[in-house]
């Protein structure tokens, strides 16, 4: 696996719709409007920038500027870790979170808001997520978990997810996450 692609994938999956839209706006001088309008994910945006050699393994300046502009210091530090330590810096990133996030998304339905409340997420954030992804249960839960992870930062522990699931009497899902 290409370490740069892994890094970009990790960044892409952490971006909100609003953040992606801000990054696209900042790239208007580099990418034509029609091409930019068709971009639906960070991954697609990064692919175009890599094709243009605006992002390369040895030059991540543009990526760092974009992340600074959208005020994502957490992702910026991932990029800087990557530059300093190469690929291994990425491997100790939230791999366990991704696995547990997938398990939760695959096994939890309408109860997602109850879980997020148990995790302490503000109601206004839950409403915003629900509004952004109407009738897309999986996406609502996925975005809520990402949002919780961003909000908690380094304090986002899988153990907290399991504890919250058990508190909501969602033991089946909690068992699956523990596996």
C-alpha positions as CSV (number, residue, x, y, z in Angstrom):
1,X,0.0,0.0,0.0
2,X,1.3,3.5,-0.9
3,X,1.8,5.3,2.4
4,X,0.9,8.7,0.8
5,X,-2.4,7.3,-0.4
6,X,-3.1,5.8,3.1
7,X,-2.5,9.2,4.6
8,X,-4.7,11.0,2.1
9,X,-7.4,8.3,2.6
10,X,-7.3,8.9,6.3
11,X,-7.6,12.6,5.9
12,X,-10.4,12.3,3.3
13,X,-12.5,10.1,5.7
14,X,-12.1,12.7,8.5
15,X,-13.4,15.6,6.5
16,X,-16.9,17.0,6.9
17,X,-18.9,18.1,3.9
18,X,-18.4,21.7,4.9
19,X,-14.6,21.2,5.2
20,X,-14.4,19.5,1.8
21,X,-16.4,22.4,0.3
22,X,-13.9,24.9,1.8
23,X,-11.0,23.0,0.4
24,X,-12.5,22.8,-3.0
25,X,-13.1,26.6,-2.9
26,X,-9.4,27.1,-2.0
27,X,-8.3,25.0,-5.0
28,X,-10.3,27.0,-7.6
29,X,-7.1,28.6,-9.0
30,X,-5.6,25.1,-9.6
31,X,-8.6,23.1,-10.8
32,X,-11.3,24.1,-13.3
33,X,-14.8,24.8,-12.1
34,X,-16.5,21.9,-13.9
35,X,-14.0,19.4,-12.6
36,X,-14.2,20.8,-9.1
37,X,-18.1,20.7,-9.1
38,X,-17.9,17.0,-9.8
39,X,-15.7,16.3,-6.8
40,X,-17.6,14.5,-4.1
41,X,-14.9,13.4,-1.6
42,X,-11.5,14.5,-0.3
43,X,-10.1,11.4,-2.1
44,X,-11.3,12.7,-5.5
45,X,-9.9,16.2,-4.7
46,X,-6.5,14.7,-3.7
47,X,-6.4,12.4,-6.8
48,X,-6.7,15.5,-9.1
49,X,-4.1,17.4,-7.1
50,X,-1.7,14.4,-7.3
51,X,-2.3,14.1,-11.1
52,X,-1.3,17.7,-11.3
53,X,1.7,17.1,-9.1
54,X,0.4,19.7,-6.6
55,X,0.6,17.0,-3.9
56,X,3.5,14.6,-4.0
57,X,5.3,12.3,-1.5
58,X,8.0,14.9,-1.3
59,X,5.8,18.1,-1.4
60,X,2.9,18.3,0.9
61,X,2.9,22.1,1.3
62,X,-0.4,22.6,-0.5
63,X,-2.1,19.9,1.6
64,X,-0.7,21.5,4.8
65,X,-2.0,25.0,3.7
66,X,-5.5,23.6,3.0
67,X,-5.6,21.9,6.4
68,X,-4.5,25.1,8.1
69,X,-7.2,27.1,6.3
70,X,-9.9,24.8,7.4
71,X,-8.4,24.8,10.9
72,X,-7.9,21.0,11.1
73,X,-4.7,21.0,13.3
74,X,-5.2,17.3,14.1
75,X,-5.0,16.3,10.4
76,X,-2.1,18.8,9.9
77,X,-0.2,17.0,12.6
78,X,-0.8,13.7,10.8
79,X,0.8,15.2,7.7
80,X,3.7,16.5,9.6
81,X,4.2,13.1,11.3
82,X,4.2,11.5,7.9
83,X,6.8,13.9,6.7
84,X,9.1,13.3,9.7
85,X,8.6,9.6,10.2
86,X,7.3,8.3,6.9
87,X,4.7,5.5,6.8
88,X,5.0,4.1,10.3
89,X,3.7,7.3,11.8
90,X,0.4,6.6,10.1
91,X,0.1,3.0,11.2
92,X,-0.4,3.9,14.9
93,X,-3.2,6.2,13.9
94,X,-6.9,5.4,14.8
95,X,-7.0,2.0,13.1
96,X,-8.9,0.5,16.0
97,X,-11.4,3.4,15.8
98,X,-12.0,2.7,12.2
99,X,-12.7,-1.0,12.9
100,X,-15.0,-0.3,15.8
101,X,-16.7,2.5,13.8
102,X,-17.4,0.1,11.0
103,X,-18.8,-2.6,13.4
104,X,-21.0,0.0,15.1
105,X,-22.3,1.4,11.8
106,X,-23.1,-2.1,10.5
107,X,-25.0,-3.2,13.7
108,X,-26.6,-0.1,15.1
109,X,-29.7,1.5,13.6
110,X,-32.1,4.1,14.8
111,X,-30.5,4.0,18.3
112,X,-27.5,6.1,17.1
113,X,-28.7,9.3,18.7
114,X,-29.1,7.6,22.1
115,X,-25.5,6.3,21.8
116,X,-24.2,9.7,20.9
117,X,-26.0,11.4,23.8
118,X,-24.5,8.8,26.1
119,X,-21.1,9.8,24.7
120,X,-21.9,13.4,25.6
121,X,-22.4,14.8,22.1
122,X,-24.4,18.0,22.1
123,X,-28.0,17.8,20.7
124,X,-27.3,20.6,18.3
125,X,-24.5,18.5,16.6
126,X,-26.8,15.5,16.3
127,X,-29.5,17.7,14.7
128,X,-27.0,19.1,12.3
129,X,-25.8,15.6,11.2
130,X,-29.4,14.4,10.8
131,X,-30.2,17.5,8.7
132,X,-27.1,17.0,6.5
133,X,-27.9,13.3,5.8
134,X,-31.7,12.9,5.7
135,X,-32.9,9.3,5.5
136,X,-29.3,8.0,5.4
137,X,-29.1,6.2,8.7
138,X,-25.6,4.7,8.1
139,X,-24.2,8.0,7.0
140,X,-25.7,9.8,10.0
141,X,-24.1,7.3,12.4
142,X,-20.8,7.4,10.6
143,X,-20.6,11.2,10.6
144,X,-21.7,11.3,14.3
145,X,-18.9,8.9,15.3
146,X,-16.4,10.8,13.3
147,X,-17.6,14.0,14.9
148,X,-17.3,12.5,18.3
149,X,-13.8,11.3,17.6
150,X,-12.8,14.8,16.3
151,X,-14.5,16.4,19.4
152,X,-12.7,14.1,21.8
153,X,-9.4,14.1,20.0
154,X,-6.8,11.9,21.7
155,X,-9.4,11.1,24.5
156,X,-11.6,9.2,22.1
157,X,-11.2,5.7,23.4
158,X,-12.8,2.5,22.0
159,X,-13.4,1.6,25.7
160,X,-15.7,4.6,26.0
161,X,-17.7,3.5,23.0
162,X,-18.1,0.1,24.5
163,X,-19.2,1.5,27.9
164,X,-21.7,3.8,26.2
165,X,-23.1,1.0,24.1
166,X,-23.6,-1.1,27.3
167,X,-25.2,1.9,29.1
168,X,-27.7,2.0,26.2
169,X,-28.3,-1.7,26.6
170,X,-26.8,-2.3,23.2
171,X,-24.7,-5.3,24.5
172,X,-24.8,-7.2,21.2
173,X,-23.1,-4.3,19.4
174,X,-20.7,-3.8,22.4
175,X,-19.7,-7.5,22.2
176,X,-19.1,-7.2,18.5
177,X,-16.8,-4.2,19.0
178,X,-14.9,-6.0,21.6
179,X,-14.2,-9.0,19.3
